[in-house]
Amino acid sequence: MRIRTRFNIVPTRVKTWVNRFLTAATFFQTCNESEGGKREVYKKDDVLMVLDVEQFIVVTAYQYNPFDKTSGLSDDMKKLLRPSLKRIIGQQHINLRDKLDGLMLDLQLNYQSFQTHPQSMTDLQKYLATIAEINKQIADSQALIENVHNLIK
């Protein structure tokens, strides 16, 4: 039931989802529960799954957030950091805009050159390289912003 609700999995696909998860997951840690039974936690991407290894059952699965208070950031610390982290996000947006300004000009120039010489492989490669750099800058910026957001959740 938890897997269905937490990960929006239709009831007929839960078993397949669990099997795929466990096939690709790596061991994360051991938990000794007071209720008896040895439990192990497995991780894949940002999901953790708790297994009762003695009874061979899935206990639960949940999103893994390495930035929660178990990693050392208390709620009070998050509250203190939140304004600074929001400024970092704002500055990252400005930095991305500045980088994209130059790259968009390069893209326009490279496209015009390719338009003038459509059979030129050099012009095509410059145009495609600029597109790749734009995508990289956006992805890098989004990754940094996501990491900062995870700190202040």
N, C-alpha and C positions, 0 to 999 in steps of 0.2 A: 504494500500500500504506500509506504513512504517513497519508494522509488518512482512509482506512478505519479504521485503528486509533486514531488520535488523536481523531477526531470521531465514531466509531461510525456510520459511513455504510455501508450495505449496498453490495456491489460493483456492483450494477446501477444505483445512484443516484449514484455518484461523479462521473460526467461532468456530470450535471444540477446537482449541488451546486457543482462548480467553475464552471460557466457562470453560475449565479446569484450566486455569490460575486464573480466578476469583473465582472459587470454592475453590482453595487452597490458594489464596492470603490473606494477612492481610492488614488492613488499615495502611497507612504510614503517610499521612499528608493531610491537606486541602489547596487548592490554590484558592484564590479569584482573578480571571482574570479580567482585565480591559475591556475585550471584552464582558463581561456579562456572567452570568451563574456561578454557583458554581461548582468547580472542586475538585475532590478528587484523591489522588494518592494511589495506592495499590501496595504492594510489595510481590514478591515470589522469593525466592533465590536471585539472583542478577539482577532481572528484575523489573522495575517500569512501571506501566500502569496508564495513566491519563484518568479519566472518567469525562464527563460532566454529573453530576447527575441530572440536571434539564431536559436535553433532552435525557437522557439515551443513550449516545453514547460514544464510545471509541475515545479519542482525539489522543493519541499516546502511544507508548511503547518504552522503551529504556533500555540499560544496566545501572545498578546502580553501580557507583564507589564511595564508601564512602571516598576515598582518593583524590578526585579531589579538586580544589581550593575552592569549597564551604565549605569544611570541615576545612579550615584554612591554607592549604598549597598553597601559591602563586607559580607562575612559577619560580620566582627568588629563592624562598626557595627550590623548587624541584631541581633547578640547583645546589644550594649549597650542598644539601644532596646527590645528585646522586653519587659522587665518594665514599663517605662513605658507602652508601647502596650497591654499587657494591662490595666493599671489604667485606661487611657482607655476600653477596651471595657467593663470592669466599671462604670465611672461612667456610660457611655452607657446601659447596661441600667437602672441606677437612675433616670437622668433620664427614660427612656422610661416606666418604671413610674409615676413621679410625674406625668408629663403625662397618661398614660392613666387614672390614678385620677380626676382631675378630669373628664376627657372622658367617662369611663364614667358618672359621676354625672349629667353634663349629658345624656348619651344617655338614661339612664333617665327623667329628668325630662321631656325632650322627647318621649319615647315615651308616657309617661303622659298628657301634655297632648294629644298626637295621638290617643291611645286614647279620651280623653274627648270630643274634638271631631274625629272622623274626616273631616269634610268641610272642615276648616280648612286652606287651602293654606299659611297662615303656619306653623302647627304642623308640617305635613308638611315644609316647606322647612327649618325649624330642625332637625328630626330628621335629614333627609338631609344637611344641612350638617355636623352633628356626626359622622355616619358618615364623611363625606369627610375631615374633619379627623383623625379617628382613623387612617384609612388613610394619610393624608399623614405623620403623625407616625411611624407604623411604617415606611413606606417610607424616610423621611429617616434614621431611626435605622439601618435595615438598610444603607443606602448608606454611611453613615459607618463602620459596623462593618466592612463589606466592604473599604473603602479601607484601614482600619487593618490588617486581616488581610493584605491584599496587601503591606503594608510588612514584615511579619514572617514571610512564607513562607520 
